[in-house]
């Protein structure tokens, strides 16, 4: 095994790990620390794990990361696998605390959250660009020296920083850094796959981000007020879109999310679509948990920023596409629907 990616949410784990799958490597994702030991024993080239810790208390987040570190250390890959700490490209979450929990004493560290192809850069040590309203100091947030935070205005900048970095150091970053690391990990016998999702497909829109809402203009979503999903009905088209909406009464986002995950999981278990899109990392993780899915094989990108995986346990052989709420152009979902092929 070459790399173990430790991410604080599911979409982050998949967004970073897909770069390796796109190079033809076998890549798995454990949907929590409890599934990591099994994933590590499945002879993959790369394993990602989601700790689901971005929105929880810092003390609990640190405990989960330390648990992951110990599981990797005790596995047969403990001395050979390189650790990659995936962080949010806008530096949300417990960046410094989780990084410190994974880092060995005096271990060299490189922190680069830039994703140049999405217009997100590091300039003079400050994270800036698309989606970053006010530039943020990478060193201050990660609590590392400024020298550990290279500027990155292009993918070539990231590649150069990685080339100059010691092999035994801890890498901390987002999809841009993962892409450069993956480019150095190509196997001579690796083969690229043709990633084509099948229909019928269920699009579950749990995100309320304006970017995602704009992508629904060409669809007629079935509303799920406060996450209350209607009973399953047979598909009348290749795509069925179900969207979580506001209800007549106000409930907590946690309660709405739980109801939405339960309802979508019921649709999948009853109708058994070939493919399933989840928009929003928490929605994707919760729905998979309801279906007893704990390990995914990441196949590659359907579209830029939309990784596709296949479930390996629970409801097996379901093609799962994930999209972060704030990602994509207005025609992203239309383009995805156009790529579907008949099962």
C-alpha positions as CSV (number, residue, x, y, z in Angstrom):
1,X,0.0,0.0,0.0
2,X,1.2,3.5,-0.9
3,X,-1.0,6.0,0.8
4,X,-3.6,6.2,3.6
5,X,-5.7,9.4,3.4
6,X,-7.3,10.6,6.6
7,X,-10.2,13.0,5.9
8,X,-12.7,14.7,8.3
9,X,-15.7,14.0,6.1
10,X,-16.8,11.6,3.3
11,X,-16.8,13.9,0.3
12,X,-13.3,15.0,1.3
13,X,-12.1,11.5,1.5
14,X,-13.5,10.7,-1.9
15,X,-12.5,14.0,-3.6
16,X,-8.8,13.4,-2.7
17,X,-8.7,9.7,-3.2
18,X,-10.2,9.8,-6.6
19,X,-7.0,11.3,-8.0
20,X,-5.3,7.9,-7.4
21,X,-8.2,5.9,-9.0
22,X,-7.9,8.1,-12.1
23,X,-4.3,6.9,-12.4
24,X,-5.6,3.3,-12.5
25,X,-4.8,2.3,-8.9
26,X,-7.1,0.3,-6.7
27,X,-8.5,2.7,-4.1
28,X,-10.9,2.0,-1.2
29,X,-12.6,4.3,1.2
30,X,-13.7,3.3,4.7
31,X,-16.7,5.2,5.9
32,X,-15.4,5.3,9.5
33,X,-12.6,4.1,11.7
34,X,-14.6,0.9,12.5
35,X,-14.3,-0.2,8.8
36,X,-10.6,0.8,8.4
37,X,-9.0,-2.4,9.5
38,X,-11.1,-4.4,7.0
39,X,-10.2,-2.0,4.2
40,X,-6.5,-2.1,5.0
41,X,-6.6,-5.9,4.6
42,X,-8.1,-5.8,1.1
43,X,-4.8,-5.3,-0.8
44,X,-5.6,-1.8,-2.2
45,X,-3.0,0.6,-3.4
46,X,-4.6,3.5,-1.5
47,X,-7.1,3.6,1.4
48,X,-9.0,6.7,2.5
49,X,-11.0,6.9,5.7
50,X,-13.5,9.5,6.8
51,X,-13.5,10.3,10.5
52,X,-16.7,12.3,10.2
53,X,-15.2,14.8,12.6
54,X,-15.4,18.2,11.0
55,X,-18.6,19.3,12.8
56,X,-18.1,17.6,16.2
57,X,-16.3,18.7,19.3
58,X,-12.5,19.0,18.9
59,X,-11.7,16.5,21.7
60,X,-13.8,13.8,20.1
61,X,-12.3,14.6,16.7
62,X,-8.8,14.2,18.0
63,X,-9.7,10.8,19.6
64,X,-11.0,9.6,16.2
65,X,-7.9,10.7,14.3
66,X,-5.6,9.0,17.0
67,X,-7.7,5.9,16.6
68,X,-7.1,5.9,12.9
69,X,-3.4,6.5,13.4
70,X,-3.2,3.5,15.8
71,X,-5.1,1.2,13.4
72,X,-2.8,2.0,10.5
73,X,0.3,1.7,12.7
74,X,-0.8,-1.8,13.9
75,X,-1.6,-3.0,10.4
76,X,0.8,-4.7,8.0
77,X,1.1,-1.4,6.2
78,X,2.1,0.5,9.3
79,X,5.8,1.0,8.4
80,X,5.3,1.5,4.6
81,X,2.1,3.5,4.0
82,X,2.4,7.3,3.7
83,X,-0.1,9.3,5.7
84,X,-2.0,12.1,4.0
85,X,-4.1,14.4,6.2
86,X,-7.0,15.7,4.0
87,X,-8.3,19.0,5.1
88,X,-11.1,21.2,3.8
89,X,-9.8,23.5,1.0
90,X,-11.3,26.5,2.9
91,X,-9.6,25.3,6.1
92,X,-12.9,24.5,8.0
93,X,-12.9,22.1,10.8
94,X,-10.2,21.2,13.4
95,X,-7.3,21.6,11.1
96,X,-4.5,22.1,13.6
97,X,-5.7,19.7,16.3
98,X,-6.3,16.8,13.8
99,X,-3.0,17.4,12.1
100,X,-1.1,17.3,15.4
101,X,-2.9,14.1,16.4
102,X,-1.6,12.4,13.2
103,X,1.9,13.9,13.2
104,X,4.9,12.2,14.8
105,X,7.3,14.3,17.0
106,X,9.6,16.5,14.8
107,X,8.1,15.0,11.6
108,X,8.5,17.4,8.6
109,X,5.2,18.8,7.5
110,X,3.8,20.4,4.3
111,X,0.5,22.1,4.4
112,X,-1.1,23.1,1.0
113,X,-4.9,23.5,0.8
114,X,-4.9,25.0,-2.7
115,X,-6.9,23.6,-5.6
116,X,-5.7,25.7,-8.5
117,X,-8.1,24.1,-11.1
118,X,-11.0,25.3,-9.0
119,X,-9.6,28.8,-8.6
120,X,-8.4,28.4,-5.0
121,X,-4.8,29.4,-4.3
122,X,-2.2,30.1,-1.6
123,X,-0.4,33.5,-2.1
124,X,2.1,34.9,0.4
125,X,1.0,32.2,2.8
126,X,-2.7,33.3,2.5
127,X,-5.5,31.0,1.2
128,X,-7.5,33.0,-1.3
129,X,-9.6,32.7,-4.4
130,X,-13.0,31.0,-5.2
131,X,-15.2,30.6,-2.2
132,X,-12.8,32.3,0.2
133,X,-14.4,35.7,1.1
134,X,-11.5,36.9,3.3
135,X,-7.9,35.5,2.7
136,X,-6.8,33.2,5.6
137,X,-3.3,32.5,6.9
138,X,-2.5,28.9,6.4
139,X,0.2,28.9,9.0
140,X,-1.9,30.5,11.6
141,X,-4.8,28.1,11.1
142,X,-2.7,24.9,10.9
143,X,-0.3,26.2,13.6
144,X,2.8,25.4,11.7
145,X,5.7,27.6,10.5
146,X,5.1,29.7,7.4
147,X,8.0,27.8,5.7
148,X,5.8,24.7,5.8
149,X,3.1,26.4,3.7
150,X,4.3,26.9,0.1
151,X,2.6,29.3,-2.2
152,X,0.5,27.6,-4.9
153,X,-0.9,29.5,-7.9
154,X,-0.8,26.4,-10.2
155,X,-0.7,22.7,-10.1
156,X,3.0,22.9,-11.1
157,X,3.7,24.9,-8.0
158,X,2.3,22.1,-5.8
159,X,4.2,19.5,-7.7
160,X,7.5,21.4,-7.2
161,X,6.8,21.7,-3.5
162,X,6.0,18.0,-3.2
163,X,9.2,17.1,-5.1
164,X,11.3,19.0,-2.6
165,X,9.6,17.6,0.4
166,X,11.1,14.6,2.4
167,X,9.4,11.2,1.7
168,X,8.8,10.6,5.4
169,X,7.1,13.9,6.1
170,X,3.4,14.4,6.8
171,X,1.4,15.8,3.9
172,X,-1.6,18.0,4.8
173,X,-3.8,19.4,2.0
174,X,-6.8,19.1,-0.3
175,X,-7.4,17.7,-3.8
176,X,-4.7,19.7,-5.4
177,X,-1.9,18.1,-3.3
178,X,-3.5,14.7,-3.6
179,X,-3.5,15.1,-7.4
180,X,0.3,15.8,-7.4
181,X,1.0,12.9,-5.1
182,X,-1.1,10.6,-7.3
183,X,0.8,11.6,-10.4
184,X,3.9,10.2,-8.8
185,X,2.2,7.0,-7.9
186,X,1.4,5.5,-11.3
187,X,2.0,1.8,-11.6
188,X,3.5,0.5,-14.8
189,X,0.6,-1.9,-15.3
190,X,-2.2,0.5,-14.3
191,X,-5.0,0.9,-16.7
192,X,-7.5,3.7,-16.8
193,X,-11.2,2.9,-16.5
194,X,-14.2,4.1,-18.5
195,X,-16.4,5.7,-15.8
196,X,-20.0,5.6,-17.0
197,X,-22.8,5.6,-14.4
198,X,-25.9,3.6,-15.2
199,X,-29.6,4.5,-15.1
200,X,-32.0,4.6,-13.5
201,X,-30.4,7.1,-11.0
202,X,-31.6,8.7,-7.9
203,X,-30.3,12.2,-7.1
204,X,-30.6,13.0,-3.4
205,X,-30.1,16.7,-2.8
206,X,-29.5,17.3,0.9
207,X,-27.4,20.4,0.5
208,X,-29.0,23.9,0.6
209,X,-26.0,25.6,-0.8
210,X,-27.0,28.2,-3.5
211,X,-24.5,26.6,-5.9
212,X,-26.4,23.3,-5.7
213,X,-29.9,24.9,-5.8
214,X,-28.9,26.6,-9.1
215,X,-28.1,23.2,-10.6
216,X,-31.7,22.1,-10.1
217,X,-33.3,24.6,-12.5
218,X,-33.7,22.0,-15.3
219,X,-35.3,19.3,-13.0
220,X,-38.6,18.9,-11.2
221,X,-37.4,17.7,-7.8
222,X,-39.7,15.7,-5.5
223,X,-39.7,17.8,-2.3
224,X,-38.8,16.4,1.1
225,X,-40.0,19.0,3.6
226,X,-37.8,19.0,6.7
227,X,-36.2,15.8,5.3
228,X,-39.5,13.9,5.2
229,X,-39.2,11.9,2.0
230,X,-42.4,10.6,0.3
231,X,-42.9,6.9,0.0
232,X,-41.0,5.2,-2.9
233,X,-42.7,5.0,-6.3
234,X,-41.4,3.5,-9.6
235,X,-39.2,5.8,-11.7
236,X,-41.0,7.5,-14.6
237,X,-37.7,8.6,-16.1
238,X,-34.0,7.8,-16.1
239,X,-33.5,10.3,-13.2
240,X,-35.5,10.9,-10.0
241,X,-34.5,14.0,-8.0
242,X,-35.5,14.3,-4.3
243,X,-34.6,17.5,-2.6
244,X,-34.7,18.3,1.1
245,X,-36.6,21.6,1.6
246,X,-37.8,23.7,4.4
247,X,-41.0,22.6,6.2
248,X,-43.9,24.5,7.7
249,X,-42.3,24.1,11.1
250,X,-38.7,24.6,12.0
251,X,-36.7,21.6,13.2
252,X,-33.0,21.0,13.8
253,X,-30.7,20.3,10.8
254,X,-29.7,17.1,12.6
255,X,-33.3,15.9,12.8
256,X,-34.0,16.9,9.2
257,X,-30.8,15.2,8.0
258,X,-31.7,12.0,9.8
259,X,-35.2,11.9,8.3
260,X,-33.8,12.6,4.9
261,X,-31.2,9.8,5.1
262,X,-33.8,7.3,6.4
263,X,-36.2,8.2,3.5
264,X,-33.6,8.1,0.8
265,X,-32.2,4.8,2.1
266,X,-35.8,3.4,1.9
267,X,-36.0,4.5,-1.7
268,X,-32.7,2.8,-2.6
269,X,-33.6,-0.4,-0.8
270,X,-37.1,-0.5,-2.4
271,X,-36.5,0.7,-5.9
272,X,-32.9,-0.4,-6.2
273,X,-31.6,2.3,-8.7
274,X,-28.4,1.5,-10.5
275,X,-26.8,4.8,-9.5
276,X,-27.2,7.2,-6.7
277,X,-26.0,10.8,-6.3
278,X,-25.6,12.4,-2.9
279,X,-25.1,16.2,-2.8
280,X,-23.6,17.1,0.6
281,X,-21.1,15.1,2.6
282,X,-23.2,14.5,5.7
283,X,-26.1,13.3,3.6
284,X,-23.9,10.8,1.7
285,X,-22.4,9.4,4.9
286,X,-25.8,9.1,6.7
287,X,-27.5,7.4,3.7
288,X,-24.7,4.9,3.3
289,X,-24.8,4.1,7.1
290,X,-28.5,3.4,6.8
291,X,-27.7,0.9,4.0
292,X,-25.0,-0.7,6.1
293,X,-22.4,0.4,3.5
294,X,-19.0,0.7,5.2
295,X,-16.5,0.3,2.4
296,X,-16.5,1.8,-1.1
297,X,-14.2,1.2,-4.1
298,X,-13.5,4.5,-5.8
299,X,-13.7,4.1,-9.6
300,X,-12.8,7.5,-10.9
301,X,-14.4,10.9,-11.8
302,X,-17.6,11.0,-13.8
303,X,-17.1,14.7,-14.2
304,X,-14.5,17.0,-12.6
305,X,-15.2,17.0,-8.9
306,X,-17.7,14.2,-9.0
307,X,-16.1,10.9,-7.9
308,X,-18.0,7.7,-8.5
309,X,-17.6,4.7,-6.2
310,X,-19.1,1.2,-5.8
311,X,-20.4,-0.2,-2.5
312,X,-18.5,-3.4,-1.4
313,X,-20.7,-4.3,1.6
314,X,-24.2,-3.7,2.8
315,X,-26.3,-2.9,-0.3
316,X,-23.6,-4.1,-2.6
317,X,-22.8,-3.0,-6.2
318,X,-24.6,0.3,-5.9
319,X,-22.8,3.1,-7.9
320,X,-22.5,6.1,-5.7
321,X,-21.6,9.6,-7.0
322,X,-20.8,12.3,-4.5
323,X,-20.8,16.1,-4.8
324,X,-20.0,18.7,-2.2
325,X,-22.8,21.3,-1.9
326,X,-20.7,24.3,-3.0
327,X,-19.2,22.6,-6.0
328,X,-20.0,22.8,-9.7
329,X,-21.4,25.0,-12.5
330,X,-25.2,25.5,-13.1
331,X,-25.1,22.6,-15.7
332,X,-23.3,20.1,-13.5
333,X,-26.3,17.9,-12.8
334,X,-27.6,18.2,-16.3
335,X,-24.3,17.0,-17.6
336,X,-24.2,14.1,-15.2
337,X,-27.7,13.0,-16.3
338,X,-26.5,13.1,-19.9
339,X,-23.7,10.6,-19.1
340,X,-26.0,7.9,-17.7
341,X,-26.2,4.7,-19.7
342,X,-29.0,2.1,-19.6
343,X,-28.4,-0.7,-17.1
